[in-house]
């Protein structure tokens, strides 16, 4: 594994953002734009993390697709 410190940092960021998203959803605040931004950054951090591992490298593209779909769904005016 390369860049283990950066990988651990991004993985910790992804976990913290997942917890933040769960808290937002539990208080019925999932429709706020900040919820989409949290998901966007979480999937970016996950994509960066799995890209550096041999066994999970194939999931990086999937997380990138999730990230792009979230931005397209939540902020269509920015994309077009």
mmCIF file of the N, C-alpha and C atoms, coordinates in Angstrom:
data_MODEL
# 
_entry.id   MODEL 
# 
loop_
_atom_site.group_PDB 
_atom_site.id 
_atom_site.type_symbol 
_atom_site.label_atom_id 
_atom_site.label_alt_id 
_atom_site.label_comp_id 
_atom_site.label_asym_id 
_atom_site.label_entity_id 
_atom_site.label_seq_id 
_atom_site.pdbx_PDB_ins_code 
_atom_site.Cartn_x 
_atom_site.Cartn_y 
_atom_site.Cartn_z 
_atom_site.occupancy 
_atom_site.B_iso_or_equiv 
_atom_site.pdbx_formal_charge 
_atom_site.auth_seq_id 
_atom_site.auth_comp_id 
_atom_site.auth_asym_id 
_atom_site.auth_atom_id 
_atom_site.pdbx_PDB_model_num 
ATOM 1   N N  . UNK A 1 1  ? 0.834   -1.186 0.000   1.00 0.00 ? 1  UNK A N  1 
ATOM 2   C CA . UNK A 1 1  ? 0.000   0.000  0.000   1.00 0.00 ? 1  UNK A CA 1 
ATOM 3   C C  . UNK A 1 1  ? 0.876   1.245  0.000   1.00 0.00 ? 1  UNK A C  1 
ATOM 4   N N  . UNK A 1 2  ? 0.456   2.213  -0.763  1.00 0.00 ? 2  UNK A N  1 
ATOM 5   C CA . UNK A 1 2  ? 1.168   3.468  -0.829  1.00 0.00 ? 2  UNK A CA 1 
ATOM 6   C C  . UNK A 1 2  ? 0.373   4.530  -0.072  1.00 0.00 ? 2  UNK A C  1 
ATOM 7   N N  . UNK A 1 3  ? 1.059   5.522  0.410   1.00 0.00 ? 3  UNK A N  1 
ATOM 8   C CA . UNK A 1 3  ? 0.409   6.658  1.077   1.00 0.00 ? 3  UNK A CA 1 
ATOM 9   C C  . UNK A 1 3  ? -0.568  6.217  2.161   1.00 0.00 ? 3  UNK A C  1 
ATOM 10  N N  . UNK A 1 4  ? -0.114  5.412  3.082   1.00 0.00 ? 4  UNK A N  1 
ATOM 11  C CA . UNK A 1 4  ? -1.025  4.890  4.097   1.00 0.00 ? 4  UNK A CA 1 
ATOM 12  C C  . UNK A 1 4  ? -1.557  5.982  5.005   1.00 0.00 ? 4  UNK A C  1 
ATOM 13  N N  . UNK A 1 5  ? -0.773  7.034  5.261   1.00 0.00 ? 5  UNK A N  1 
ATOM 14  C CA . UNK A 1 5  ? -1.271  8.115  6.108   1.00 0.00 ? 5  UNK A CA 1 
ATOM 15  C C  . UNK A 1 5  ? -2.410  8.860  5.427   1.00 0.00 ? 5  UNK A C  1 
ATOM 16  N N  . UNK A 1 6  ? -2.249  9.162  4.154   1.00 0.00 ? 6  UNK A N  1 
ATOM 17  C CA . UNK A 1 6  ? -3.303  9.844  3.410   1.00 0.00 ? 6  UNK A CA 1 
ATOM 18  C C  . UNK A 1 6  ? -4.524  8.947  3.280   1.00 0.00 ? 6  UNK A C  1 
ATOM 19  N N  . UNK A 1 7  ? -4.286  7.664  3.068   1.00 0.00 ? 7  UNK A N  1 
ATOM 20  C CA . UNK A 1 7  ? -5.393  6.720  2.941   1.00 0.00 ? 7  UNK A CA 1 
ATOM 21  C C  . UNK A 1 7  ? -6.189  6.639  4.236   1.00 0.00 ? 7  UNK A C  1 
ATOM 22  N N  . UNK A 1 8  ? -5.499  6.583  5.365   1.00 0.00 ? 8  UNK A N  1 
ATOM 23  C CA . UNK A 1 8  ? -6.186  6.540  6.660   1.00 0.00 ? 8  UNK A CA 1 
ATOM 24  C C  . UNK A 1 8  ? -6.956  7.824  6.916   1.00 0.00 ? 8  UNK A C  1 
ATOM 25  N N  . UNK A 1 9  ? -6.384  8.955  6.509   1.00 0.00 ? 9  UNK A N  1 
ATOM 26  C CA . UNK A 1 9  ? -7.064  10.228 6.702   1.00 0.00 ? 9  UNK A CA 1 
ATOM 27  C C  . UNK A 1 9  ? -8.351  10.299 5.877   1.00 0.00 ? 9  UNK A C  1 
ATOM 28  N N  . UNK A 1 10 ? -8.282  9.888  4.623   1.00 0.00 ? 10 UNK A N  1 
ATOM 29  C CA . UNK A 1 10 ? -9.466  9.906  3.772   1.00 0.00 ? 10 UNK A CA 1 
ATOM 30  C C  . UNK A 1 10 ? -10.511 8.888  4.237   1.00 0.00 ? 10 UNK A C  1 
ATOM 31  N N  . UNK A 1 11 ? -10.067 7.749  4.734   1.00 0.00 ? 11 UNK A N  1 
ATOM 32  C CA . UNK A 1 11 ? -11.011 6.766  5.254   1.00 0.00 ? 11 UNK A CA 1 
ATOM 33  C C  . UNK A 1 11 ? -11.703 7.292  6.507   1.00 0.00 ? 11 UNK A C  1 
ATOM 34  N N  . UNK A 1 12 ? -10.948 7.941  7.386   1.00 0.00 ? 12 UNK A N  1 
ATOM 35  C CA . UNK A 1 12 ? -11.542 8.537  8.585   1.00 0.00 ? 12 UNK A CA 1 
ATOM 36  C C  . UNK A 1 12 ? -12.527 9.643  8.204   1.00 0.00 ? 12 UNK A C  1 
ATOM 37  N N  . UNK A 1 13 ? -12.177 10.435 7.184   1.00 0.00 ? 13 UNK A N  1 
ATOM 38  C CA . UNK A 1 13 ? -13.077 11.475 6.700   1.00 0.00 ? 13 UNK A CA 1 
ATOM 39  C C  . UNK A 1 13 ? -14.365 10.872 6.164   1.00 0.00 ? 13 UNK A C  1 
ATOM 40  N N  . UNK A 1 14 ? -14.251 9.793  5.408   1.00 0.00 ? 14 UNK A N  1 
ATOM 41  C CA . UNK A 1 14 ? -15.435 9.137  4.855   1.00 0.00 ? 14 UNK A CA 1 
ATOM 42  C C  . UNK A 1 14 ? -16.329 8.588  5.958   1.00 0.00 ? 14 UNK A C  1 
ATOM 43  N N  . UNK A 1 15 ? -15.738 8.015  6.985   1.00 0.00 ? 15 UNK A N  1 
ATOM 44  C CA . UNK A 1 15 ? -16.525 7.481  8.107   1.00 0.00 ? 15 UNK A CA 1 
ATOM 45  C C  . UNK A 1 15 ? -17.226 8.609  8.846   1.00 0.00 ? 15 UNK A C  1 
ATOM 46  N N  . UNK A 1 16 ? -16.520 9.701  9.107   1.00 0.00 ? 16 UNK A N  1 
ATOM 47  C CA . UNK A 1 16 ? -17.135 10.842 9.793   1.00 0.00 ? 16 UNK A CA 1 
ATOM 48  C C  . UNK A 1 16 ? -18.270 11.444 8.970   1.00 0.00 ? 16 UNK A C  1 
ATOM 49  N N  . UNK A 1 17 ? -18.077 11.527 7.679   1.00 0.00 ? 17 UNK A N  1 
ATOM 50  C CA . UNK A 1 17 ? -19.137 12.058 6.822   1.00 0.00 ? 17 UNK A CA 1 
ATOM 51  C C  . UNK A 1 17 ? -20.331 11.114 6.739   1.00 0.00 ? 17 UNK A C  1 
ATOM 52  N N  . UNK A 1 18 ? -20.077 9.814  6.770   1.00 0.00 ? 18 UNK A N  1 
ATOM 53  C CA . UNK A 1 18 ? -21.184 8.853  6.789   1.00 0.00 ? 18 UNK A CA 1 
ATOM 54  C C  . UNK A 1 18 ? -21.990 9.007  8.078   1.00 0.00 ? 18 UNK A C  1 
ATOM 55  N N  . UNK A 1 19 ? -21.305 9.207  9.189   1.00 0.00 ? 19 UNK A N  1 
ATOM 56  C CA . UNK A 1 19 ? -21.998 9.422  10.463  1.00 0.00 ? 19 UNK A CA 1 
ATOM 57  C C  . UNK A 1 19 ? -22.794 10.721 10.412  1.00 0.00 ? 19 UNK A C  1 
ATOM 58  N N  . UNK A 1 20 ? -22.216 11.777 9.838   1.00 0.00 ? 20 UNK A N  1 
ATOM 59  C CA . UNK A 1 20 ? -22.928 13.051 9.712   1.00 0.00 ? 20 UNK A CA 1 
ATOM 60  C C  . UNK A 1 20 ? -24.171 12.893 8.849   1.00 0.00 ? 20 UNK A C  1 
ATOM 61  N N  . UNK A 1 21 ? -24.060 12.125 7.779   1.00 0.00 ? 21 UNK A N  1 
ATOM 62  C CA . UNK A 1 21 ? -25.227 11.895 6.906   1.00 0.00 ? 21 UNK A CA 1 
ATOM 63  C C  . UNK A 1 21 ? -26.310 11.107 7.643   1.00 0.00 ? 21 UNK A C  1 
ATOM 64  N N  . UNK A 1 22 ? -25.916 10.127 8.419   1.00 0.00 ? 22 UNK A N  1 
ATOM 65  C CA . UNK A 1 22 ? -26.892 9.356  9.196   1.00 0.00 ? 22 UNK A CA 1 
ATOM 66  C C  . UNK A 1 22 ? -27.603 10.247 10.202  1.00 0.00 ? 22 UNK A C  1 
ATOM 67  N N  . UNK A 1 23 ? -26.864 11.152 10.833  1.00 0.00 ? 23 UNK A N  1 
ATOM 68  C CA . UNK A 1 23 ? -27.477 12.084 11.787  1.00 0.00 ? 23 UNK A CA 1 
ATOM 69  C C  . UNK A 1 23 ? -28.458 13.003 11.072  1.00 0.00 ? 23 UNK A C  1 
ATOM 70  N N  . UNK A 1 24 ? -28.065 13.524 9.905   1.00 0.00 ? 24 UNK A N  1 
ATOM 71  C CA . UNK A 1 24 ? -28.975 14.380 9.144   1.00 0.00 ? 24 UNK A CA 1 
ATOM 72  C C  . UNK A 1 24 ? -30.244 13.628 8.746   1.00 0.00 ? 24 UNK A C  1 
ATOM 73  N N  . UNK A 1 25 ? -30.089 12.405 8.294   1.00 0.00 ? 25 UNK A N  1 
ATOM 74  C CA . UNK A 1 25 ? -31.256 11.628 7.885   1.00 0.00 ? 25 UNK A CA 1 
ATOM 75  C C  . UNK A 1 25 ? -32.140 11.258 9.073   1.00 0.00 ? 25 UNK A C  1 
ATOM 76  N N  . UNK A 1 26 ? -31.534 11.036 10.233  1.00 0.00 ? 26 UNK A N  1 
ATOM 77  C CA . UNK A 1 26 ? -32.336 10.671 11.404  1.00 0.00 ? 26 UNK A CA 1 
ATOM 78  C C  . UNK A 1 26 ? -33.167 11.845 11.909  1.00 0.00 ? 26 UNK A C  1 
ATOM 79  N N  . UNK A 1 27 ? -32.730 13.068 11.636  1.00 0.00 ? 27 UNK A N  1 
ATOM 80  C CA . UNK A 1 27 ? -33.499 14.246 12.014  1.00 0.00 ? 27 UNK A CA 1 
ATOM 81  C C  . UNK A 1 27 ? -34.315 14.792 10.851  1.00 0.00 ? 27 UNK A C  1 
ATOM 82  N N  . UNK A 1 28 ? -34.524 13.987 9.820   1.00 0.00 ? 28 UNK A N  1 
ATOM 83  C CA . UNK A 1 28 ? -35.325 14.336 8.635   1.00 0.00 ? 28 UNK A CA 1 
ATOM 84  C C  . UNK A 1 28 ? -34.803 15.584 7.928   1.00 0.00 ? 28 UNK A C  1 
ATOM 85  N N  . UNK A 1 29 ? -33.515 15.742 7.872   1.00 0.00 ? 29 UNK A N  1 
ATOM 86  C CA . UNK A 1 29 ? -32.900 16.868 7.179   1.00 0.00 ? 29 UNK A CA 1 
ATOM 87  C C  . UNK A 1 29 ? -32.162 16.409 5.922   1.00 0.00 ? 29 UNK A C  1 
ATOM 88  N N  . UNK A 1 30 ? -32.543 15.282 5.383   1.00 0.00 ? 30 UNK A N  1 
ATOM 89  C CA . UNK A 1 30 ? -31.870 14.723 4.219   1.00 0.00 ? 30 UNK A CA 1 
ATOM 90  C C  . UNK A 1 30 ? -32.115 15.491 2.934   1.00 0.00 ? 30 UNK A C  1 
ATOM 91  N N  . UNK A 1 31 ? -33.111 16.377 2.921   1.00 0.00 ? 31 UNK A N  1 
ATOM 92  C CA . UNK A 1 31 ? -33.403 17.128 1.710   1.00 0.00 ? 31 UNK A CA 1 
ATOM 93  C C  . UNK A 1 31 ? -32.596 18.422 1.613   1.00 0.00 ? 31 UNK A C  1 
ATOM 94  N N  . UNK A 1 32 ? -31.820 18.738 2.621   1.00 0.00 ? 32 UNK A N  1 
ATOM 95  C CA . UNK A 1 32 ? -30.997 19.943 2.580   1.00 0.00 ? 32 UNK A CA 1 
ATOM 96  C C  . UNK A 1 32 ? -29.831 19.766 1.604   1.00 0.00 ? 32 UNK A C  1 
ATOM 97  N N  . UNK A 1 33 ? -29.405 20.853 0.973   1.00 0.00 ? 33 UNK A N  1 
ATOM 98  C CA . UNK A 1 33 ? -28.262 20.744 0.039   1.00 0.00 ? 33 UNK A CA 1 
ATOM 99  C C  . UNK A 1 33 ? -26.975 20.279 0.710   1.00 0.00 ? 33 UNK A C  1 
ATOM 100 N N  . UNK A 1 34 ? -26.813 20.557 1.983   1.00 0.00 ? 34 UNK A N  1 
ATOM 101 C CA . UNK A 1 34 ? -25.598 20.129 2.679   1.00 0.00 ? 34 UNK A CA 1 
ATOM 102 C C  . UNK A 1 34 ? -25.511 18.604 2.731   1.00 0.00 ? 34 UNK A C  1 
ATOM 103 N N  . UNK A 1 35 ? -26.651 17.948 2.738   1.00 0.00 ? 35 UNK A N  1 
ATOM 104 C CA . UNK A 1 35 ? -26.674 16.491 2.729   1.00 0.00 ? 35 UNK A CA 1 
ATOM 105 C C  . UNK A 1 35 ? -26.049 15.949 1.446   1.00 0.00 ? 35 UNK A C  1 
ATOM 106 N N  . UNK A 1 36 ? -26.369 16.566 0.327   1.00 0.00 ? 36 UNK A N  1 
ATOM 107 C CA . UNK A 1 36 ? -25.775 16.151 -0.943  1.00 0.00 ? 36 UNK A CA 1 
ATOM 108 C C  . UNK A 1 36 ? -24.283 16.413 -1.004  1.00 0.00 ? 36 UNK A C  1 
ATOM 109 N N  . UNK A 1 37 ? -23.866 17.540 -0.442  1.00 0.00 ? 37 UNK A N  1 
ATOM 110 C CA . UNK A 1 37 ? -22.434 17.843 -0.424  1.00 0.00 ? 37 UNK A CA 1 
ATOM 111 C C  . UNK A 1 37 ? -21.677 16.875 0.468   1.00 0.00 ? 37 UNK A C  1 
ATOM 112 N N  . UNK A 1 38 ? -22.296 16.474 1.568   1.00 0.00 ? 38 UNK A N  1 
ATOM 113 C CA . UNK A 1 38 ? -21.671 15.484 2.447   1.00 0.00 ? 38 UNK A CA 1 
ATOM 114 C C  . UNK A 1 38 ? -21.495 14.170 1.705   1.00 0.00 ? 38 UNK A C  1 
ATOM 115 N N  . UNK A 1 39 ? -22.525 13.742 0.984   1.00 0.00 ? 39 UNK A N  1 
ATOM 116 C CA . UNK A 1 39 ? -22.422 12.501 0.214   1.00 0.00 ? 39 UNK A CA 1 
ATOM 117 C C  . UNK A 1 39 ? -21.374 12.612 -0.883  1.00 0.00 ? 39 UNK A C  1 
ATOM 118 N N  . UNK A 1 40 ? -21.310 13.767 -1.533  1.00 0.00 ? 40 UNK A N  1 
ATOM 119 C CA . UNK A 1 40 ? -20.329 13.984 -2.598  1.00 0.00 ? 40 UNK A CA 1 
ATOM 120 C C  . UNK A 1 40 ? -18.906 13.820 -2.069  1.00 0.00 ? 40 UNK A C  1 
ATOM 121 N N  . UNK A 1 41 ? -18.596 14.478 -0.970  1.00 0.00 ? 41 UNK A N  1 
ATOM 122 C CA . UNK A 1 41 ? -17.252 14.408 -0.409  1.00 0.00 ? 41 UNK A CA 1 
ATOM 123 C C  . UNK A 1 41 ? -16.982 13.020 0.159   1.00 0.00 ? 41 UNK A C  1 
ATOM 124 N N  . UNK A 1 42 ? -18.010 12.377 0.721   1.00 0.00 ? 42 UNK A N  1 
ATOM 125 C CA . UNK A 1 42 ? -17.828 11.033 1.266   1.00 0.00 ? 42 UNK A CA 1 
ATOM 126 C C  . UNK A 1 42 ? -17.440 10.048 0.155   1.00 0.00 ? 42 UNK A C  1 
ATOM 127 N N  . UNK A 1 43 ? -18.142 10.097 -0.970  1.00 0.00 ? 43 UNK A N  1 
ATOM 128 C CA . UNK A 1 43 ? -17.807 9.187  -2.067  1.00 0.00 ? 43 UNK A CA 1 
ATOM 129 C C  . UNK A 1 43 ? -16.463 9.531  -2.701  1.00 0.00 ? 43 UNK A C  1 
ATOM 130 N N  . UNK A 1 44 ? -16.083 10.808 -2.695  1.00 0.00 ? 44 UNK A N  1 
ATOM 131 C CA . UNK A 1 44 ? -14.752 11.173 -3.176  1.00 0.00 ? 44 UNK A CA 1 
ATOM 132 C C  . UNK A 1 44 ? -13.681 10.570 -2.271  1.00 0.00 ? 44 UNK A C  1 
ATOM 133 N N  . UNK A 1 45 ? -13.883 10.679 -0.970  1.00 0.00 ? 45 UNK A N  1 
ATOM 134 C CA . UNK A 1 45 ? -12.906 10.123 -0.022  1.00 0.00 ? 45 UNK A CA 1 
ATOM 135 C C  . UNK A 1 45 ? -12.842 8.601  -0.137  1.00 0.00 ? 45 UNK A C  1 
ATOM 136 N N  . UNK A 1 46 ? -13.988 7.958  -0.318  1.00 0.00 ? 46 UNK A N  1 
ATOM 137 C CA . UNK A 1 46 ? -13.988 6.502  -0.481  1.00 0.00 ? 46 UNK A CA 1 
ATOM 138 C C  . UNK A 1 46 ? -13.278 6.091  -1.777  1.00 0.00 ? 46 UNK A C  1 
ATOM 139 N N  . UNK A 1 47 ? -13.514 6.842  -2.849  1.00 0.00 ? 47 UNK A N  1 
ATOM 140 C CA . UNK A 1 47 ? -12.858 6.526  -4.118  1.00 0.00 ? 47 UNK A CA 1 
ATOM 141 C C  . UNK A 1 47 ? -11.348 6.667  -3.997  1.00 0.00 ? 47 UNK A C  1 
ATOM 142 N N  . UNK A 1 48 ? -10.901 7.708  -3.312  1.00 0.00 ? 48 UNK A N  1 
ATOM 143 C CA . UNK A 1 48 ? -9.469  7.896  -3.117  1.00 0.00 ? 48 UNK A CA 1 
ATOM 144 C C  . UNK A 1 48 ? -8.882  6.771  -2.281  1.00 0.00 ? 48 UNK A C  1 
ATOM 145 N N  . UNK A 1 49 ? -9.612  6.347  -1.261  1.00 0.00 ? 49 UNK A N  1 
ATOM 146 C CA . UNK A 1 49 ? -9.121  5.299  -0.366  1.00 0.00 ? 49 UNK A CA 1 
ATOM 147 C C  . UNK A 1 49 ? -9.008  3.958  -1.076  1.00 0.00 ? 49 UNK A C  1 
ATOM 148 N N  . UNK A 1 50 ? -10.060 3.540  -1.768  1.00 0.00 ? 50 UNK A N  1 
ATOM 149 C CA . UNK A 1 50 ? -10.024 2.219  -2.390  1.00 0.00 ? 50 UNK A CA 1 
ATOM 150 C C  . UNK A 1 50 ? -9.123  2.178  -3.618  1.00 0.00 ? 50 UNK A C  1 
ATOM 151 N N  . UNK A 1 51 ? -8.828  3.336  -4.190  1.00 0.00 ? 51 UNK A N  1 
ATOM 152 C CA . UNK A 1 51 ? -7.937  3.374  -5.353  1.00 0.00 ? 51 UNK A CA 1 
ATOM 153 C C  . UNK A 1 51 ? -6.518  2.958  -4.974  1.00 0.00 ? 51 UNK A C  1 
ATOM 154 N N  . UNK A 1 52 ? -6.173  3.118  -3.718  1.00 0.00 ? 52 UNK A N  1 
ATOM 155 C CA . UNK A 1 52 ? -4.825  2.800  -3.256  1.00 0.00 ? 52 UNK A CA 1 
ATOM 156 C C  . UNK A 1 52 ? -4.679  1.358  -2.760  1.00 0.00 ? 52 UNK A C  1 
ATOM 157 N N  . UNK A 1 53 ? -5.759  0.582  -2.759  1.00 0.00 ? 53 UNK A N  1 
ATOM 158 C CA . UNK A 1 53 ? -5.677  -0.807 -2.320  1.00 0.00 ? 53 UNK A CA 1 
ATOM 159 C C  . UNK A 1 53 ? -5.781  -1.726 -3.535  1.00 0.00 ? 53 UNK A C  1 
ATOM 160 N N  . UNK A 1 54 ? -5.126  -2.852 -3.473  1.00 0.00 ? 54 UNK A N  1 
ATOM 161 C CA . UNK A 1 54 ? -5.119  -3.780 -4.602  1.00 0.00 ? 54 UNK A CA 1 
ATOM 162 C C  . UNK A 1 54 ? -6.448  -4.514 -4.752  1.00 0.00 ? 54 UNK A C  1 
ATOM 163 N N  . UNK A 1 55 ? -7.017  -4.975 -3.662  1.00 0.00 ? 55 UNK A N  1 
ATOM 164 C CA . UNK A 1 55 ? -8.228  -5.785 -3.743  1.00 0.00 ? 55 UNK A CA 1 
ATOM 165 C C  . UNK A 1 55 ? -9.468  -4.960 -4.074  1.00 0.00 ? 55 UNK A C  1 
ATOM 166 N N  . UNK A 1 56 ? -9.503  -3.700 -3.678  1.00 0.00 ? 56 UNK A N  1 
ATOM 167 C CA . UNK A 1 56 ? -10.702 -2.881 -3.864  1.00 0.00 ? 56 UNK A CA 1 
ATOM 168 C C  . UNK A 1 56 ? -10.548 -1.820 -4.950  1.00 0.00 ? 56 UNK A C  1 
ATOM 169 N N  . UNK A 1 57 ? -9.503  -1.901 -5.732  1.00 0.00 ? 57 UNK A N  1 
ATOM 170 C CA . UNK A 1 57 ? -9.216  -0.876 -6.739  1.00 0.00 ? 57 UNK A CA 1 
ATOM 171 C C  . UNK A 1 57 ? -10.359 -0.721 -7.743  1.00 0.00 ? 57 UNK A C  1 
ATOM 172 N N  . UNK A 1 58 ? -11.062 -1.789 -8.048  1.00 0.00 ? 58 UNK A N  1 
ATOM 173 C CA . UNK A 1 58 ? -12.160 -1.739 -9.006  1.00 0.00 ? 58 UNK A CA 1 
ATOM 174 C C  . UNK A 1 58 ? -13.353 -0.938 -8.533  1.00 0.00 ? 58 UNK A C  1 
ATOM 175 N N  . UNK A 1 59 ? -13.499 -0.752 -7.245  1.00 0.00 ? 59 UNK A N  1 
ATOM 176 C CA . UNK A 1 59 ? -14.618 0.024  -6.708  1.00 0.00 ? 59 UNK A CA 1 
ATOM 177 C C  . UNK A 1 59 ? -14.423 1.528  -6.859  1.00 0.00 ? 59 UNK A C  1 
ATOM 178 N N  . UNK A 1 60 ? -13.233 1.952  -7.150  1.00 0.00 ? 60 UNK A N  1 
ATOM 179 C CA . UNK A 1 60 ? -12.957 3.383  -7.259  1.00 0.00 ? 60 UNK A CA 1 
ATOM 180 C C  . UNK A 1 60 ? -13.820 4.026  -8.339  1.00 0.00 ? 60 UNK A C  1 
ATOM 181 N N  . UNK A 1 61 ? -13.935 3.396  -9.487  1.00 0.00 ? 61 UNK A N  1 
ATOM 182 C CA . UNK A 1 61 ? -14.761 3.944  -10.566 1.00 0.00 ? 61 UNK A CA 1 
ATOM 183 C C  . UNK A 1 61 ? -16.226 4.007  -10.153 1.00 0.00 ? 61 UNK A C  1 
ATOM 184 N N  . UNK A 1 62 ? -16.697 3.007  -9.424  1.00 0.00 ? 62 UNK A N  1 
ATOM 185 C CA . UNK A 1 62 ? -18.082 2.993  -8.965  1.00 0.00 ? 62 UNK A CA 1 
ATOM 186 C C  . UNK A 1 62 ? -18.359 4.161  -8.028  1.00 0.00 ? 62 UNK A C  1 
ATOM 187 N N  . UNK A 1 63 ? -17.446 4.425  -7.106  1.00 0.00 ? 63 UNK A N  1 
ATOM 188 C CA . UNK A 1 63 ? -17.615 5.553  -6.197  1.00 0.00 ? 63 UNK A CA 1 
ATOM 189 C C  . UNK A 1 63 ? -17.540 6.884  -6.946  1.00 0.00 ? 63 UNK A C  1 
ATOM 190 N N  . UNK A 1 64 ? -16.730 6.953  -7.986  1.00 0.00 ? 64 UNK A N  1 
ATOM 191 C CA . UNK A 1 64 ? -16.672 8.169  -8.795  1.00 0.00 ? 64 UNK A CA 1 
ATOM 192 C C  . UNK A 1 64 ? -18.013 8.402  -9.512  1.00 0.00 ? 64 UNK A C  1 
ATOM 193 N N  . UNK A 1 65 ? -18.622 7.332  -10.004 1.00 0.00 ? 65 UNK A N  1 
ATOM 194 C CA . UNK A 1 65 ? -19.923 7.456  -10.662 1.00 0.00 ? 65 UNK A CA 1 
ATOM 195 C C  . UNK A 1 65 ? -20.985 7.919  -9.673  1.00 0.00 ? 65 UNK A C  1 
ATOM 196 N N  . UNK A 1 66 ? -21.000 7.348  -8.471  1.00 0.00 ? 66 UNK A N  1 
ATOM 197 C CA . UNK A 1 66 ? -21.941 7.801  -7.434  1.00 0.00 ? 66 UNK A CA 1 
ATOM 198 C C  . UNK A 1 66 ? -21.760 9.289  -7.153  1.00 0.00 ? 66 UNK A C  1 
ATOM 199 N N  . UNK A 1 67 ? -20.520 9.710  -7.079  1.00 0.00 ? 67 UNK A N  1 
ATOM 200 C CA . UNK A 1 67 ? -20.212 11.106 -6.777  1.00 0.00 ? 67 UNK A CA 1 
ATOM 201 C C  . UNK A 1 67 ? -20.758 12.030 -7.867  1.00 0.00 ? 67 UNK A C  1 
ATOM 202 N N  . UNK A 1 68 ? -20.543 11.675 -9.111  1.00 0.00 ? 68 UNK A N  1 
ATOM 203 C CA . UNK A 1 68 ? -21.023 12.500 -10.219 1.00 0.00 ? 68 UNK A CA 1 
ATOM 204 C C  . UNK A 1 68 ? -22.548 12.503 -10.282 1.00 0.00 ? 68 UNK A C  1 
ATOM 205 N N  . UNK A 1 69 ? -23.176 11.361 -10.028 1.00 0.00 ? 69 UNK A N  1 
ATOM 206 C CA . UNK A 1 69 ? -24.642 11.283 -10.047 1.00 0.00 ? 69 UNK A CA 1 
ATOM 207 C C  . UNK A 1 69 ? -25.262 12.154 -8.958  1.00 0.00 ? 69 UNK A C  1 
ATOM 208 N N  . UNK A 1 70 ? -24.638 12.211 -7.810  1.00 0.00 ? 70 UNK A N  1 
ATOM 209 C CA . UNK A 1 70 ? -25.154 13.049 -6.721  1.00 0.00 ? 70 UNK A CA 1 
ATOM 210 C C  . UNK A 1 70 ? -25.123 14.513 -7.120  1.00 0.00 ? 70 UNK A C  1 
ATOM 211 N N  . UNK A 1 71 ? -24.020 14.946 -7.701  1.00 0.00 ? 71 UNK A N  1 
ATOM 212 C CA . UNK A 1 71 ? -23.927 16.353 -8.123  1.00 0.00 ? 71 UNK A CA 1 
ATOM 213 C C  . UNK A 1 71 ? -24.945 16.649 -9.225  1.00 0.00 ? 71 UNK A C  1 
ATOM 214 N N  . UNK A 1 72 ? -25.114 15.734 -10.175 1.00 0.00 ? 72 UNK A N  1 
ATOM 215 C CA . UNK A 1 72 ? -26.096 15.945 -11.244 1.00 0.00 ? 72 UNK A CA 1 
ATOM 216 C C  . UNK A 1 72 ? -27.515 15.998 -10.701 1.00 0.00 ? 72 UNK A C  1 
ATOM 217 N N  . UNK A 1 73 ? -27.829 15.181 -9.731  1.00 0.00 ? 73 UNK A N  1 
ATOM 218 C CA . UNK A 1 73 ? -29.195 15.141 -9.197  1.00 0.00 ? 73 UNK A CA 1 
ATOM 219 C C  . UNK A 1 73 ? -29.515 16.347 -8.319  1.00 0.00 ? 73 UNK A C  1 
ATOM 220 N N  . UNK A 1 74 ? -28.557 16.766 -7.524  1.00 0.00 ? 74 UNK A N  1 
ATOM 221 C CA . UNK A 1 74 ? -28.837 17.830 -6.566  1.00 0.00 ? 74 UNK A CA 1 
ATOM 222 C C  . UNK A 1 74 ? -28.614 19.230 -7.110  1.00 0.00 ? 74 UNK A C  1 
ATOM 223 N N  . UNK A 1 75 ? -27.695 19.389 -8.020  1.00 0.00 ? 75 UNK A N  1 
ATOM 224 C CA . UNK A 1 75 ? -27.363 20.709 -8.540  1.00 0.00 ? 75 UNK A CA 1 
ATOM 225 C C  . UNK A 1 75 ? -27.342 20.710 -10.066 1.00 0.00 ? 75 UNK A C  1 
ATOM 226 N N  . UNK A 1 76 ? -28.501 20.524 -10.703 1.00 0.00 ? 76 UNK A N  1 
ATOM 227 C CA . UNK A 1 76 ? -28.504 20.452 -12.162 1.00 0.00 ? 76 UNK A CA 1 
ATOM 228 C C  . UNK A 1 76 ? -28.122 21.779 -12.835 1.00 0.00 ? 76 UNK A C  1 
ATOM 229 N N  . UNK A 1 77 ? -28.355 22.893 -12.177 1.00 0.00 ? 77 UNK A N  1 
ATOM 230 C CA . UNK A 1 77 ? -28.021 24.190 -12.783 1.00 0.00 ? 77 UNK A CA 1 
ATOM 231 C C  . UNK A 1 77 ? -26.510 24.377 -12.893 1.00 0.00 ? 77 UNK A C  1 
ATOM 232 N N  . UNK A 1 78 ? -25.761 23.789 -12.000 1.00 0.00 ? 78 UNK A N  1 
ATOM 233 C CA . UNK A 1 78 ? -24.304 23.915 -12.029 1.00 0.00 ? 78 UNK A CA 1 
ATOM 234 C C  . UNK A 1 78 ? -23.733 23.103 -13.185 1.00 0.00 ? 78 UNK A C  1 
ATOM 235 N N  . UNK A 1 79 ? -24.304 21.950 -13.440 1.00 0.00 ? 79 UNK A N  1 
ATOM 236 C CA . UNK A 1 79 ? -23.742 21.027 -14.419 1.00 0.00 ? 79 UNK A CA 1 
ATOM 237 C C  . UNK A 1 79 ? -24.059 21.461 -15.837 1.00 0.00 ? 79 UNK A C  1 
ATOM 238 N N  . UNK A 1 80 ? -25.249 21.979 -16.083 1.00 0.00 ? 80 UNK A N  1 
ATOM 239 C CA . UNK A 1 80 ? -25.656 22.319 -17.450 1.00 0.00 ? 80 UNK A CA 1 
ATOM 240 C C  . UNK A 1 80 ? -25.446 23.764 -17.746 1.00 0.00 ? 80 UNK A C  1 
# 
